[in-house]
Amino acid sequence: MSKLWLIEGLPGSGKTTFAESLVATTGYTFYSEIDAAHPVDVHDVYWVEAGVETEGDIIDQDGAGRFVRYGPNEHCAGMDVYELPFDIHVDLMVGRWHRFVERVKEADHVYVFECALLQNPFTIGMVAQDVPNEQIEAYVETVAGLLAPLEPTVVYLETADVPTVFREVYGERPIDWQRGFVKYYTARAYAQANGLSGIDGTIRLLTERQRRELNLLARLPLRTIRLVNDEGRSKRSLHYRRERRSVMQTLKQHSDRFWYMDPVAETDRPILGAVVGDTHTLMIDAGNSEAHATLFLDVLAERGIKRPSLVALTHWHWDHIFGLSALTDTVSIASTATKAGIERLLPYAWDDASLAERVEDGREIAFCADAIQIEYGTDQSIRVVLPTITFDETLTLDLGGVHVVLTHVGGDHAADAVVMYVPEEKILFLGDALYANLYAPSWRMTVGETLRLLDVLDQFEAEAYVWSHGSVVTRLDYEKDRDILRDLARFTLDFPGNKEAITAQYERLTGRDADEEVQELISFFVNGSGEET
């Protein structure tokens, strides 16, 4: 298991928020890039050669000299470690990495660093000194080799739209940060050599830096997780509504009867809901871990909401059921098909090797395996629990003053999918029912299942719809998405397997360009064309 998590990405990609979320769910130790106690990073630290007298606190040393941090009124001898010539800086930092690994490789502890593996080398080597890229890569590869005993995991938060995201970040930061950041990036060697200036020059440099970092990351012998930060996009992904930003989970009130907690994409935590009746509270889905379920119970208690006595599951996928083992005093309800799906998980082991084996043979999805490892860290003591009560097609729960109708609707994403309708509130909890089949060799949707399921969902007189990995949306917003799905399904009937023809038909008949998410949906329908009978 990983003893070190390395969080990387450009400014504004969400590194710190992601790291803090990871630590909040795992209990790991997090060091930010400016933490004075950082075991490796040396922010505001000077290198003083042996034999030179100096003030300040010695934080580390080797035979050639000392790493020294100075107080505000102390004379600074030596040179800032990040201003040293690149080859000298590399020698010193490789030694510091080596000493860190030797100290912790036998310890039973996990560390989380941001910026240490890629950002620092590329900022110093590329931005500041414009050394040949091969030298920067050789440095990072050396560090990666040293880290092997810690089995590190690198999480790269990729910025899909660098200009948009950076301009947003720039506008949110203090004036001093704005001036200092742009000045640093455009006054140093790379920008000067390439004629870059101002915000536009900074953006071009950041774009190139990310390109180089990702190219190198793909070749490093390290376990990597690459997440795309697409906040610059105007719409959420329709086919699989994942909030692509790291968020601290909060409890939100839709009405007196319905409360829900935000999803988290990085660990695949779906929305958890609570329908509050006069006699019972129903929890919708059990969460992806005991920590997830317990957090939900805690935030309900903080709001004075009666603890759930019932929990109902939307389908068998891990992120909706693994929290069930924490709900020991709660009656659990699922469809007969969902129970059968959970039963198939009972023999599985959840260590890294077992997950990797199931990803290889197609029984598990790669991003699910990654999310499990992030959510659980080194403690993958997962206990799969079966539901207490099952039903076949439909079940109505009377919670006292409010009812919840559970209906088995199926669909491409999961044949056991259940939606939950609260008639008094006109809320329809969709779960994952309308998402693509992610367990297929290529992600896919089929025309027949999509049209059938949309017709079934139209029978509910809902005014609010809950996408498990997204948000609560209005009927109008839902219907826009529904109509896109219907159109694409029908165009696929006309041109099965022909992406270009489906795209042209969509653009001709709707008068709209097929944007990125529509193109993705078309790909899913094309992938599913071979399954139609």
Disulfide bonds with the S-S distance in Angstrom:
none
